[in-house]
Amino acid sequence: MDGHDPMPPAATITTPTGARALVEALRLHGVDTIFGIPGTHNLAIYEELDRSGVRCVTPRHEQGAGYAADGYARVTGRPGVVVTTTGPGVVNAATALGQAYSDSSPILLVSPGVPTGHPRDGRGYLHESRDQSRALDALCAWSHRVTTVREIPAAVARAFGRFAEGRPRPVHIEIPFDLLDLTGPVKIVPPYRITRREPDPSALDAAAALLRTARRPGFVLGGGAQRPGEPCPGEQCPGERPQGEDEPPVGRLAMRLAERLGARVVTTVNGKGAVPESHPLALGTTLHLAAVRRWLAACDVVLAVGTELGPADLWDDAFALSGRLVRVDIDPGQMHGDHVADVAIVADAELALRGLAERLDRQGAVPRPRREAEPGPGHEAELHELTRRWSGQLAALRRALPPESVVVGDNSMCVYHGALVGMPMDPPGRFLFPTGFGTLGFALPAAIGAKLGRPHLPVVALAGDGAFQFSLQELATAVELELSLPVVVFANGGFGEIREEMRERGMRPVAVDLHAPDFPALAVAYGARGCAVKTPGELEEAVAEALRVPVPTVIVVPEDD
């Protein structure tokens, strides 16, 4: 068996245009929303999207389309779909795809390409590039240029199968421009159901034996423990589950194991929200604190679930474990990365943790951890020192936001030094952040995508003034969509982190002090609301009010350099 469980054979054989074949295939895979901008070469696709009733969301830049699709995918578990035109449209979206690859987000980018008969050495065609499919292949899991109308539904099926079967990462399908209006015989079938990868029982036995005898156990949960699995078309979207049933199942199982073993649990940035950060065993998203890294390095057994344990997670290129490592990951390549697994469980994380829990339950009592299994008081002191600059504002945000809120952060100091560690979240809350690739301008468009994906949940965007100016034009998109969306901008007059790094090098700050517009006035010009606040109390009131009005609200929080 290859793990593919086909649905009933309700195949359709027709002679549609390439554009119609594409849209029918997308709809069969549950797509009802796309993000993108119409252009000369993709008009046939938009014609079919409109005819089929697919919602078309138009950002002001294709990079914003990619981020919005990423936000949509992260909160729903469904792939986000982007449609661009050729050439610059594709390249504009490339940065967002690089971020999605780093963070394992399932994004499908569909674009036209130069016609099938186009010479390889070029001819000055509109939006022509040397080889846009190969360019995207360097950033995505794969990029494929189809050559016939018949091949289009197969390419879509391959993309969605890739999202469901392994580590979800972005893919690109290029359709030559002339095929979009060309007709041909096409067989369009419903998507295959992908069975989840079962863990190897012997690996579970070995892992359970290690964990049972651990005296200083520690757990690390990454993005693979955070996100819901992709629902099959026709099944409930995670955003539509009944209240109280939205906590990530992997997180629930991990905390059950942690309670059984007395293990402390830390999450990576992408894992934030996988477990309740109020739990006594939870250390929050604190891997970049030196005290927490020392604790992790001293653990005799570490269970790492759905994480690379990479430098972007640890903020330390030279980090090394001293104990044994059990890795649970859907990606077999992770077992031999910077931290080689002593026990490798290549499987769906939920199935793997369930199997571990069952084995430990059968084995009876386990030894309790020693006192040195704790990070120690240095952890709390370091945490306080890191976050004190924003502590009042973060507490105000937490009071203003309902517990189920989705928080979308940008690569700004107020987020990675502030909200990540200083704003505890409990499921079903979500925290979206562009780690790894580390782009700027993510927060606002990704928040738009998240709000569209889960419209019944409050969503807030957090950004510094430098990052916000990468994508502030997407305020117009949020206004058009009538989204209740607080956008909190912490303003320090430039690229604050880089300014501090320059000073630490002993150099004069260069090219980091930025002129900022009057953000509240700019918001009003876009048709949104805007205000500036000075105190945590004013911030709390402004965010609460922003959640009640049907337009985005830019809330500026001045902060010291």
C-alpha positions as CSV (number, residue, x, y, z in Angstrom):
1,M,0.0,0.0,0.0
2,D,1.3,3.5,-0.8
3,G,-0.8,5.3,1.8
4,H,-3.2,6.7,-0.7
5,D,-6.8,5.9,-0.1
6,P,-8.7,7.0,-3.2
7,M,-12.2,8.5,-2.9
8,P,-15.0,7.0,-5.0
9,P,-14.1,7.2,-8.7
10,A,-16.4,10.2,-9.7
11,A,-14.1,11.2,-12.5
12,T,-15.2,13.9,-15.0
13,I,-13.9,13.8,-18.6
14,T,-14.6,17.0,-20.5
15,T,-12.9,19.3,-22.9
16,P,-12.6,22.5,-20.9
17,T,-10.1,25.4,-21.4
18,G,-7.0,25.2,-19.3
19,A,-8.3,27.9,-17.1
20,R,-11.5,26.0,-16.4
21,A,-9.6,22.8,-15.8
22,L,-7.5,24.6,-13.2
23,V,-10.4,26.2,-11.3
24,E,-12.5,23.0,-11.3
25,A,-9.5,21.1,-9.9
26,L,-9.0,23.7,-7.2
27,R,-12.7,23.7,-6.2
28,L,-12.6,19.9,-6.0
29,H,-9.8,20.3,-3.5
30,G,-11.9,22.6,-1.3
31,V,-10.6,26.0,-2.5
32,D,-13.1,28.8,-2.0
33,T,-10.7,31.7,-1.6
34,I,-7.7,32.9,-3.6
35,F,-5.3,35.8,-3.0
36,G,-3.8,37.6,-6.0
37,I,-3.9,40.4,-8.5
38,P,-5.3,40.2,-12.0
39,G,-2.9,40.9,-14.9
40,T,-2.8,40.6,-18.7
41,H,-1.9,37.0,-18.7
42,N,-4.2,35.5,-16.0
43,L,-7.5,37.0,-17.1
44,A,-8.8,33.6,-18.2
45,I,-8.2,32.3,-14.7
46,Y,-10.1,35.2,-13.1
47,E,-12.9,34.7,-15.5
48,E,-13.3,31.1,-14.4
49,L,-12.9,32.0,-10.7
50,D,-15.7,34.5,-11.0
51,R,-17.9,32.1,-12.8
52,S,-17.3,29.4,-10.2
53,G,-18.0,31.7,-7.2
54,V,-14.5,31.5,-5.7
55,R,-13.8,34.5,-3.6
56,C,-11.0,36.7,-5.0
57,V,-9.1,38.8,-2.5
58,T,-7.0,41.6,-4.1
59,P,-4.0,42.8,-2.0
60,R,-2.0,45.8,-3.1
61,H,1.1,43.8,-3.8
62,E,1.7,40.1,-4.6
63,Q,4.0,39.8,-1.6
64,G,1.0,40.7,0.5
65,A,-1.0,38.0,-1.3
66,G,1.6,35.4,-0.3
67,Y,1.6,36.5,3.3
68,A,-2.2,36.6,3.4
69,A,-2.3,33.1,2.0
70,D,0.2,32.1,4.7
71,G,-1.9,33.5,7.5
72,Y,-5.0,31.8,6.1
73,A,-3.2,28.5,5.9
74,R,-1.7,28.7,9.4
75,V,-5.0,29.2,11.1
76,T,-7.2,27.0,9.0
77,G,-5.0,24.1,8.1
78,R,-6.1,24.5,4.5
79,P,-3.6,25.4,1.8
80,G,-3.5,29.1,0.9
81,V,-3.8,29.7,-2.8
82,V,-2.2,32.6,-4.6
83,V,-2.8,33.6,-8.3
84,T,-0.4,36.0,-9.9
85,T,0.4,37.1,-13.4
86,T,3.7,36.3,-15.2
87,G,7.1,37.8,-14.5
88,P,7.0,40.6,-11.9
89,G,3.8,39.2,-10.3
90,V,5.6,35.9,-9.6
91,V,8.8,37.5,-8.4
92,N,6.8,39.9,-6.1
93,A,5.4,36.8,-4.4
94,A,8.7,35.0,-4.0
95,T,9.7,36.5,-0.7
96,A,6.5,35.3,0.9
97,L,7.1,31.8,-0.5
98,G,10.6,31.8,0.9
99,Q,9.0,32.6,4.3
100,A,6.4,29.9,3.9
101,Y,9.1,27.3,3.0
102,S,11.0,28.2,6.2
103,D,7.9,27.9,8.3
104,S,6.4,24.9,6.6
105,S,3.2,26.6,5.4
106,P,1.2,25.0,2.6
107,I,0.9,27.7,-0.1
108,L,0.0,27.0,-3.8
109,L,1.1,29.7,-6.2
110,V,-0.4,29.5,-9.7
111,S,0.9,31.7,-12.4
112,P,0.8,31.9,-16.2
113,G,4.1,31.5,-18.0
114,V,5.4,32.3,-21.5
115,P,3.6,30.4,-24.3
116,T,4.4,26.8,-25.1
117,G,6.3,27.7,-28.3
118,H,8.4,30.4,-26.7
119,P,12.1,30.1,-27.5
120,R,14.4,29.4,-24.7
121,D,16.7,32.3,-25.5
122,G,13.8,34.8,-25.3
123,R,12.1,37.1,-27.7
124,G,11.1,40.2,-25.6
125,Y,7.7,38.9,-24.6
126,L,5.7,40.9,-22.0
127,H,6.7,39.9,-18.5
128,E,9.3,37.5,-19.9
129,S,11.9,36.1,-17.6
130,R,14.6,33.6,-18.3
131,D,12.9,30.8,-16.5
132,Q,10.5,31.8,-13.8
133,S,9.7,28.2,-12.9
134,R,13.3,27.3,-12.2
135,A,13.6,30.5,-10.2
136,L,10.7,29.5,-8.0
137,D,12.0,26.0,-7.7
138,A,14.9,27.4,-5.7
139,L,12.5,28.8,-3.1
140,C,9.6,26.2,-3.0
141,A,9.3,22.5,-2.4
142,W,8.9,22.2,-6.1
143,S,7.9,24.2,-9.1
144,H,6.3,22.6,-12.2
145,R,5.6,24.0,-15.7
146,V,2.7,22.0,-17.3
147,T,2.8,21.4,-21.0
148,T,-0.8,20.4,-21.8
149,V,-4.3,21.2,-20.7
150,R,-4.7,17.5,-19.5
151,E,-1.7,17.9,-17.2
152,I,-3.2,20.8,-15.2
153,P,-5.6,18.9,-12.8
154,A,-2.8,16.3,-12.2
155,A,-0.4,19.1,-11.1
156,V,-3.1,20.5,-8.7
157,A,-3.7,17.0,-7.3
158,R,0.1,16.5,-6.9
159,A,0.3,19.8,-5.0
160,F,-2.5,19.0,-2.6
161,G,-1.2,15.5,-2.1
162,R,2.2,16.9,-1.2
163,F,0.6,19.3,1.4
164,A,-1.3,16.4,3.1
165,E,1.3,13.7,3.0
166,G,4.4,15.2,4.4
167,R,5.9,18.4,5.6
168,P,3.8,21.1,4.1
169,R,5.8,23.6,2.1
170,P,4.9,26.0,-0.8
171,V,4.7,24.8,-4.4
172,H,4.4,26.6,-7.7
173,I,2.4,25.6,-10.8
174,E,3.2,27.5,-14.0
175,I,0.7,27.3,-16.9
176,P,1.8,28.5,-20.3
177,F,-0.3,31.5,-21.2
178,D,-1.7,29.9,-24.4
179,L,-3.0,26.9,-22.6
180,L,-5.4,28.9,-20.5
181,D,-7.8,29.5,-23.4
182,L,-6.9,26.2,-25.2
183,T,-9.4,23.3,-24.9
184,G,-8.5,19.7,-24.5
185,P,-9.7,16.4,-23.1
186,V,-9.3,16.4,-19.3
187,K,-10.0,13.9,-16.6
188,I,-10.7,15.7,-13.3
189,V,-11.0,13.4,-10.3
190,P,-11.8,14.2,-6.6
191,P,-8.7,14.4,-4.4
192,Y,-7.2,11.3,-2.9
193,R,-7.4,10.9,0.8
194,I,-4.0,10.6,2.4
195,T,-3.7,8.3,5.4
196,R,-1.6,9.6,8.2
197,R,1.9,8.1,8.6
198,E,1.9,5.6,11.4
199,P,4.9,5.4,13.7
200,D,7.2,2.4,13.8
201,P,6.2,0.3,16.9
202,S,9.8,-0.6,17.7
203,A,10.8,3.1,17.6
204,L,7.9,3.9,20.0
205,D,9.1,1.1,22.3
206,A,12.6,2.5,22.4
207,A,11.5,6.1,23.0
208,A,9.1,5.0,25.8
209,A,11.9,3.1,27.5
210,L,14.2,6.2,27.3
211,L,11.6,8.6,28.6
212,R,10.6,6.2,31.4
213,T,14.1,6.2,32.9
214,A,14.8,9.9,32.4
215,R,15.7,11.9,35.5
216,R,16.0,15.2,33.7
217,P,13.5,15.1,30.9
218,G,12.7,18.0,28.7
219,F,10.2,18.5,25.8
220,V,10.6,20.9,22.8
221,L,7.5,21.4,20.7
222,G,7.7,23.1,17.3
223,G,5.4,24.1,14.5
224,G,4.6,20.5,13.7
225,A,2.9,20.4,17.1
226,Q,1.0,23.6,16.6
227,R,-1.0,23.4,13.4
228,P,-4.2,21.5,12.7
229,G,-4.0,18.9,10.0
230,E,-5.4,19.6,6.6
231,P,-9.1,18.7,6.5
232,C,-10.3,16.8,3.5
233,P,-12.8,18.7,1.2
234,G,-16.2,18.6,2.8
235,E,-14.9,18.1,6.3
236,Q,-15.1,20.7,9.0
237,C,-12.4,23.4,8.8
238,P,-10.6,23.8,12.1
239,G,-11.9,27.3,12.2
240,E,-15.4,25.9,12.4
241,R,-14.9,23.4,15.2
242,P,-17.2,23.8,18.3
243,Q,-15.8,26.0,21.0
244,G,-13.5,24.1,23.4
245,E,-12.4,21.6,20.7
246,D,-9.8,23.7,19.1
247,E,-6.7,23.1,21.2
248,P,-4.0,21.4,19.0
249,P,-4.3,17.6,19.7
250,V,-0.5,17.2,19.7
251,G,-0.2,19.8,22.5
252,R,-2.8,18.0,24.6
253,L,-1.0,14.7,24.2
254,A,2.4,16.3,24.9
255,M,1.2,17.8,28.2
256,R,-0.3,14.5,29.2
257,L,3.1,12.9,28.7
258,A,4.8,15.8,30.5
259,E,2.6,15.5,33.5
260,R,3.3,11.8,33.6
261,L,7.0,12.3,33.5
262,G,7.3,15.6,35.3
263,A,9.0,17.1,32.3
264,R,9.2,20.8,31.6
265,V,7.9,21.9,28.1
266,V,9.3,24.7,26.0
267,T,8.1,25.7,22.5
268,T,9.8,27.2,19.5
269,V,8.4,30.4,18.0
270,N,6.3,28.4,15.5
271,G,5.2,26.1,18.3
272,K,3.8,29.0,20.5
273,G,0.2,28.2,21.2
274,A,0.6,24.4,21.0
275,V,0.3,24.1,24.8
276,P,-1.3,26.4,27.5
277,E,1.5,28.7,28.6
278,S,-0.2,29.0,32.0
279,H,0.5,25.3,32.7
280,P,3.0,24.9,35.6
281,L,5.2,22.7,33.4
282,A,5.2,25.1,30.5
283,L,8.2,27.4,30.0
284,G,6.6,29.3,27.1
285,T,8.5,30.4,24.0
286,T,11.8,30.9,25.8
287,L,14.4,29.0,23.9
288,H,16.4,32.1,23.1
289,L,16.9,32.7,26.8
290,A,20.4,31.5,27.9
291,A,19.0,29.9,31.2
292,V,16.5,27.8,29.2
293,R,19.2,26.7,26.7
294,R,21.4,25.7,29.6
295,W,18.5,23.7,31.1
296,L,17.8,22.0,27.7
297,A,21.5,21.2,27.1
298,A,21.6,19.5,30.6
299,C,18.5,17.3,30.1
300,D,19.3,13.6,30.0
301,V,16.4,12.9,27.5
302,V,14.9,15.4,25.2
303,L,11.7,14.8,23.3
304,A,11.6,17.1,20.2
305,V,8.3,17.2,18.3
306,G,7.9,18.8,14.9
307,T,10.9,21.1,15.2
308,E,14.2,21.6,13.4
309,L,16.0,22.6,16.6
310,G,17.7,25.1,14.3
311,P,19.7,28.3,15.1
312,A,16.6,30.4,14.3
313,D,14.8,28.5,17.1
314,L,17.6,28.6,19.6
315,W,19.3,31.9,18.7
316,D,22.6,30.0,19.1
317,D,24.6,28.5,16.2
318,A,26.7,26.3,18.5
319,F,24.0,24.8,20.8
320,A,24.6,21.1,21.7
321,L,22.6,18.6,23.7
322,S,24.4,16.4,26.3
323,G,21.6,13.8,26.7
324,R,19.7,11.5,24.4
325,L,17.4,12.8,21.8
326,V,14.0,11.4,20.7
327,R,12.7,13.2,17.6
328,V,9.2,13.0,16.3
329,D,8.8,14.5,12.8
330,I,6.9,13.9,9.6
331,D,10.1,14.8,7.7
332,P,12.7,12.0,7.8
333,G,15.4,14.6,6.8
334,Q,15.1,16.1,10.3
335,M,16.5,13.0,11.9
336,H,20.0,13.7,10.7
337,G,20.2,17.5,11.0
338,D,22.2,19.6,13.5
339,H,20.9,17.3,16.3
340,V,20.9,13.7,15.3
341,A,18.2,11.6,16.8
342,D,19.0,8.7,19.1
343,V,15.5,7.5,18.5
344,A,13.8,8.6,15.3
345,I,10.1,8.4,15.0
346,V,9.1,9.4,11.5
347,A,5.4,9.7,11.7
348,D,2.3,11.9,12.3
349,A,3.0,13.6,15.6
350,E,-0.4,12.9,17.0
351,L,-0.2,9.2,16.3
352,A,3.3,9.1,17.7
353,L,2.5,10.8,21.0
354,R,-0.6,8.7,21.4
355,G,1.5,5.6,21.0
356,L,4.1,6.9,23.5
357,A,1.3,7.7,26.1
358,E,-0.2,4.3,25.7
359,R,3.2,2.6,26.3
360,L,4.0,4.7,29.4
361,D,0.5,4.0,30.8
362,R,1.0,0.3,30.5
363,Q,4.4,0.4,32.2
364,G,3.1,1.9,35.4
365,A,4.9,4.4,37.7
366,V,7.9,6.4,36.4
367,P,10.7,7.9,38.4
368,R,10.2,11.6,39.3
369,P,12.7,14.1,37.9
370,R,15.5,15.5,40.0
371,R,15.5,19.1,41.2
372,E,18.3,20.0,38.7
373,A,15.8,19.3,35.9
374,E,14.5,22.9,36.4
375,P,15.9,25.9,34.6
376,G,16.4,27.7,37.9
377,P,15.8,31.3,39.0
378,G,18.0,32.8,36.3
379,H,15.2,32.0,33.8
380,E,12.7,34.4,35.4
381,A,15.2,37.2,35.9
382,E,16.3,37.0,32.3
383,L,12.7,36.9,31.1
384,H,11.9,40.0,33.1
385,E,14.9,41.9,31.9
386,L,14.2,41.1,28.2
387,T,10.5,42.1,28.3
388,R,10.4,44.9,30.8
389,R,10.4,47.5,28.0
390,W,7.0,46.4,26.8
391,S,5.6,44.7,29.9
392,G,2.9,47.3,30.5
393,Q,1.7,47.4,26.9
394,L,1.7,43.6,26.6
395,A,-0.4,43.2,29.7
396,A,-2.8,45.8,28.3
397,L,-3.0,43.8,25.0
398,R,-3.7,40.6,26.9
399,R,-6.5,42.2,28.9
400,A,-8.1,43.7,25.8
401,L,-7.9,40.5,23.7
402,P,-10.3,37.6,24.2
403,P,-8.4,34.4,25.0
404,E,-9.2,32.8,21.6
405,S,-7.6,35.7,19.7
406,V,-5.1,35.3,16.9
407,V,-2.0,37.4,17.3
408,V,0.1,38.0,14.2
409,G,3.6,39.5,14.8
410,D,6.1,41.0,12.5
411,N,9.9,40.7,12.8
412,S,10.1,43.6,15.2
413,M,11.7,44.0,18.6
414,C,8.3,44.5,20.3
415,V,7.4,41.0,19.1
416,Y,10.5,38.8,19.3
417,H,11.9,40.4,22.5
418,G,8.4,41.3,23.7
419,A,5.2,39.4,22.8
420,L,6.8,36.1,22.0
421,V,8.0,35.6,25.6
422,G,6.1,38.2,27.5
423,M,2.6,37.7,26.2
424,P,1.5,34.2,27.4
425,M,-1.2,32.5,25.3
426,D,-3.3,29.5,26.0
427,P,-5.0,27.4,23.3
428,P,-7.2,28.0,21.4
429,G,-5.1,31.2,20.9
430,R,-2.8,31.3,17.9
431,F,0.4,33.2,17.4
432,L,1.7,33.7,13.9
433,F,5.3,34.9,13.3
434,P,7.7,34.8,10.3
435,T,10.7,32.9,11.8
436,G,13.6,31.4,10.0
437,F,13.6,33.4,6.7
438,G,12.8,36.4,8.9
439,T,11.0,38.7,6.5
440,L,9.6,42.1,7.3
441,G,6.0,43.3,6.4
442,F,4.4,40.0,7.4
443,A,2.0,41.1,10.1
444,L,-0.7,43.1,8.4
445,P,-1.3,41.0,5.3
446,A,-1.0,37.7,7.3
447,A,-3.5,39.1,9.8
448,I,-5.9,39.8,6.9
449,G,-5.5,36.2,5.7
450,A,-6.1,34.9,9.2
451,K,-9.2,37.0,9.7
452,L,-10.6,35.7,6.4
453,G,-9.8,32.2,7.4
454,R,-11.4,32.4,10.8
455,P,-13.7,35.4,10.7
456,H,-15.4,34.6,14.0
457,L,-12.1,35.0,16.0
458,P,-10.5,38.3,17.0
459,V,-7.2,39.0,15.2
460,V,-4.6,41.6,16.0
461,A,-1.4,42.6,14.1
462,L,1.7,43.7,16.0
463,A,4.6,45.5,14.2
464,G,7.4,48.0,14.6
465,D,7.3,51.1,12.5
466,G,10.1,49.9,10.2
467,A,8.4,46.5,9.5
468,F,4.9,48.1,9.1
469,Q,6.1,50.3,6.3
470,F,6.9,47.3,4.2
471,S,3.2,46.5,3.8
472,L,1.1,49.3,5.1
473,Q,-0.6,49.6,1.7
474,E,-2.6,46.5,2.7
475,L,-4.7,48.8,4.9
476,A,-6.7,49.4,1.7
477,T,-7.3,45.7,1.4
478,A,-8.5,45.4,5.0
479,V,-10.8,48.5,4.5
480,E,-12.4,47.0,1.4
481,L,-13.0,43.7,3.3
482,E,-14.5,45.6,6.2
483,L,-12.3,43.8,8.7
484,S,-12.3,44.6,12.4
485,L,-8.5,44.5,12.8
486,P,-6.4,46.3,15.3
487,V,-2.9,47.1,13.9
488,V,-0.6,48.0,16.8
489,V,2.5,49.8,15.7
490,F,5.4,50.2,18.2
491,A,7.3,53.2,16.9
492,N,11.0,53.7,17.7
493,G,11.9,55.7,14.6
494,G,13.5,53.1,12.5
495,F,15.1,49.6,12.6
496,G,15.6,49.4,16.3
497,E,17.2,46.0,16.5
498,I,19.8,46.8,13.8
499,R,20.5,50.1,15.5
500,E,21.3,48.3,18.8
501,E,23.5,45.7,17.0
502,M,25.4,48.6,15.4
503,R,26.0,50.1,18.8
504,E,27.1,46.8,20.3
505,R,29.7,46.6,17.5
506,G,31.0,50.0,18.6
507,M,29.9,51.6,15.3
508,R,27.8,54.7,14.6
509,P,24.2,53.8,13.6
510,V,24.0,54.1,9.9
511,A,20.9,54.0,7.6
512,V,18.6,52.8,10.4
513,D,16.9,56.1,11.5
514,L,13.7,56.4,9.4
515,H,11.3,59.2,8.7
516,A,7.9,57.9,9.6
517,P,4.6,59.3,8.3
518,D,1.7,60.3,10.5
519,F,0.4,56.8,10.8
520,P,-3.0,57.6,12.2
521,A,-3.6,60.3,9.5
522,L,-2.4,57.8,6.9
523,A,-4.9,55.2,8.2
524,V,-7.7,57.7,7.9
525,A,-6.6,58.5,4.3
526,Y,-7.1,54.8,3.5
527,G,-10.5,54.8,5.0
528,A,-9.4,53.1,8.3
529,R,-9.2,54.5,11.8
530,G,-6.1,55.7,13.6
531,C,-4.9,56.9,16.9
532,A,-1.8,57.3,19.1
533,V,-1.7,56.2,22.7
534,K,0.7,57.0,25.5
535,T,-0.3,54.7,28.4
536,P,-1.1,51.0,28.7
537,G,-4.7,51.9,29.8
538,E,-5.1,53.9,26.6
539,L,-3.8,51.0,24.5
540,E,-6.2,48.6,26.2
541,E,-9.2,50.9,25.4
542,A,-8.1,51.5,21.8
543,V,-7.7,47.8,21.1
544,A,-11.0,46.9,22.6
545,E,-12.7,49.6,20.5
546,A,-10.9,48.5,17.4
547,L,-12.4,45.0,17.8
548,R,-15.9,46.5,17.7
549,V,-15.7,48.5,14.4
550,P,-15.8,47.1,10.9
551,V,-12.6,48.7,9.6
552,P,-8.9,48.3,10.6
553,T,-7.5,50.6,13.2
554,V,-3.9,51.7,13.4
555,I,-2.8,52.2,17.0
556,V,0.6,53.8,17.4
557,V,2.6,53.2,20.6
558,P,5.6,55.5,20.8
559,E,8.6,53.9,22.5
560,D,12.0,55.0,23.5
561,D,15.0,54.3,21.3
